[in-house]
């Protein structure tokens, strides 16, 4: 029943490719464990004891708590699916309890560093330079995900209204306002983008093809390397930077949630920790008794 479950994730829940791949990997590892340890070749027949045994073995191998929790989440989703489809009478995963993890603060780039990036002479005045700038301006100016940037088409732009329509997780569309400056950058880019290109994709490679993840990641890393020593120089860091800078300047947390396309507020609240750390630092530097 693993394949029907993965098809359910891909086509009914419309989970992204990486999520489906993660579930496949976790469930395949669990299936192999059952076969080796208990000579059970059907995960749908596994008991609570077998599930707990696998989790214990993962912890004994030294797997970090967040990875173990992810694998438990895979089991919960899988057995929940079987229970709803009446393939099993009892869900054996209900006995699993998530491990406590130390939550990392999202890495972000300071405002001055971002200002120096966009004030620099590092962008050439040709198609490639304009495209690279638009990539960075969109990621930092909207907080969109890498997959959302790649999925952008020209008809997603409503430049007169200063809005971009973005399709996020599970096909959910949201509207993101953009600055008048970004509107101008997009107009300049579109004048250089060959109009006869068959693809509707907004961002194109040097050869006029639709971009792909590694292509964007290389460009982001190249430019961020000029302004930050952070080990992470990825599109997602720019998403974190967007959210953190908004919060630091007084933006409402619920508004940031909508802009980022988070399903619930808990996912957005991690950015408040960055602001608290900034407040602590300010207090320590400025207060006489800090």
TAZI-V473251 format. One record per pair of residues at least 12 apart in sequence whose ideal C-beta (glycine too) atoms are under 7 Angstrom apart, sorted by the first residue. I is the first residue (numbers start at 1). J is the second residue. If there is no record, write none. Layout:
BEGIN
I_J ; I_J
END
This chain:
BEGIN
1_44 ; 1_82 ; 1_87 ; 2_27 ; 2_31 ; 2_43 ; 5_78 ; 5_81 ; 6_20 ; 6_23 ; 6_24 ; 8_81 ; 9_23 ; 13_170 ; 14_170 ; 14_171 ; 16_147 ; 16_169 ; 23_74 ; 23_77 ; 26_71 ; 26_74 ; 27_43 ; 27_74 ; 27_78 ; 30_43 ; 30_54 ; 30_75 ; 31_43 ; 33_54 ; 33_57 ; 34_46 ; 34_50 ; 37_53 ; 38_50 ; 44_82 ; 44_87 ; 44_88 ; 46_92 ; 47_92 ; 48_92 ; 48_95 ; 51_75 ; 51_92 ; 51_93 ; 51_96 ; 52_95 ; 55_68 ; 55_72 ; 55_96 ; 58_71 ; 65_99 ; 65_100 ; 65_101 ; 66_101 ; 68_99 ; 69_98 ; 69_99 ; 69_101 ; 72_96 ; 72_98 ; 75_93 ; 75_96 ; 76_93 ; 76_96 ; 79_91 ; 79_92 ; 79_93 ; 103_270 ; 105_273 ; 105_274 ; 105_277 ; 106_240 ; 106_270 ; 106_271 ; 106_274 ; 107_230 ; 107_232 ; 107_237 ; 107_240 ; 108_237 ; 108_240 ; 108_241 ; 108_244 ; 108_274 ; 109_227 ; 109_228 ; 109_230 ; 109_237 ; 109_241 ; 111_245 ; 113_227 ; 113_228 ; 114_140 ; 114_241 ; 116_227 ; 117_223 ; 117_226 ; 117_227 ; 122_223 ; 122_226 ; 127_192 ; 128_206 ; 130_188 ; 130_189 ; 130_192 ; 131_189 ; 131_203 ; 132_219 ; 132_223 ; 133_185 ; 134_185 ; 134_186 ; 134_189 ; 135_203 ; 135_216 ; 135_219 ; 136_220 ; 136_223 ; 137_182 ; 137_185 ; 139_220 ; 139_235 ; 139_238 ; 139_239 ; 140_238 ; 140_241 ; 140_242 ; 141_178 ; 141_179 ; 141_182 ; 142_164 ; 142_176 ; 142_178 ; 143_239 ; 143_242 ; 143_243 ; 143_259 ; 143_260 ; 144_166 ; 144_176 ; 145_168 ; 145_239 ; 146_213 ; 146_216 ; 146_235 ; 146_236 ; 148_166 ; 148_167 ; 148_168 ; 149_203 ; 149_216 ; 150_211 ; 150_212 ; 150_213 ; 150_216 ; 151_167 ; 152_202 ; 152_203 ; 153_200 ; 153_201 ; 153_202 ; 154_200 ; 154_202 ; 155_200 ; 156_202 ; 157_186 ; 159_183 ; 159_186 ; 159_187 ; 162_177 ; 162_178 ; 162_180 ; 162_183 ; 163_175 ; 163_176 ; 163_177 ; 163_178 ; 164_176 ; 164_178 ; 168_261 ; 169_261 ; 172_261 ; 174_258 ; 174_261 ; 176_259 ; 194_208 ; 216_235 ; 217_234 ; 217_235 ; 220_233 ; 220_234 ; 220_235 ; 220_238 ; 221_233 ; 243_256 ; 243_260 ; 243_271 ; 244_271 ; 244_274 ; 247_271 ; 247_272 ; 247_275 ; 248_275 ; 248_278 ; 253_265 ; 253_268 ; 253_269 ; 256_268 ; 256_271
END
